[in-house]
């Protein structure tokens, strides 16, 4: 995924199985950068341990300075259960492709 600073459009393509069944590889979502998350929101995050990797996860709860986030597919997700709290970069509300819908 492109770094948000380098992405002129707030679009992100999902890669990997961590958010199945909600999102799948190839889905394109619209990110509202800077929007504060609420529990259960889908969010775009970055971890201190992996600063060059962006991930789409589900916000669970505030956790110190960041958020505890988890993938919807617990069997195929590396998330806060392994990496600790994450920095939320934006909230995802819409899947644009291939099956457009509010999330």
N, C-alpha and C positions, 0 to 999 in steps of 0.2 A: 504494500500500500504506500502511496505517496505521503511524504511528510506534510502536515497541514500547512506549514509555512510556504511550501512549494506548490500547493494545490490551489489554483485560481478559482476553481469551482468546488463547492462543498459536496463532491461526490466521492464515494469510496466503493471499491469493488471488494467483496468478501472473498477470502481465500481460506479454506480449511473447514473441518467438520465441527468445530467447537460450539456453534450456535444452531445446529440442527435440532429440532425441526423448524425453528423460526426462520433462520436464514441458511442458505447453502452456498457453496462455492460458485462464484459467478454472479451472484445477486449484486445489484448496484443500489446503494442507499444514499439518502440525502442527509448530510450532517449539519446540525446547527451548532457551529463552533462557538464556544464561550457561554452557551446556555447552561445554567446550573442544573444538575441532575436531581431527580427524586428517586427513591427506592422503586425498583422494578423497571426503570427506563433502560432502553438499549443505549449504550454509550460507546464512544471511540476513546480508547485509553492508551496510555504509555506507562511502562514500569521503569523505575530507576535502574533496575538490574539489566534492562533491555531497552536503552534509550532510542535505538534506531528501529524498533519494532512497534507498529501500531496494531491494536487488536480491537475487535468488536466484542463486547461482553454485556452482561446485564448487571446494572447497579443493584447491590443488595443493601448496603448501609454505609454511612460515614465511618471512616476508620482513621482516627487521628487527623493528619493533614490531607489524606486522600480518601479513596473509596474502596471498600471491599466489593469486588466484582467477580462474577462467575459466568462460565459458559452454560448454555442451556443443555448441552450434551456433556454430562459429567464424566463420561467415559473417554472423551476425546478433547478435553479442555485443559490447557495450562492457564491458570488464573490466580486469583488472590490466595487460594488455598495452598499454592506453591510459591508464588512470587511476592506475596504481601500486598499492601495497599497500592492502588494505581492512581495516577493522575488522570482525571477525566478532561478530555480536550473538547468534547461536544456531545450532544444528545442526538440520537437517531430517531426520527419519527415516521419516515416514509421509505418504503422499498419502491424504487422506480422501475426496476427491471429484474427478472422477466415477468413477474406477476405483480403489477403495481398495487400497493395497498398501504394503509396506515398501519403502523406498528405499535 
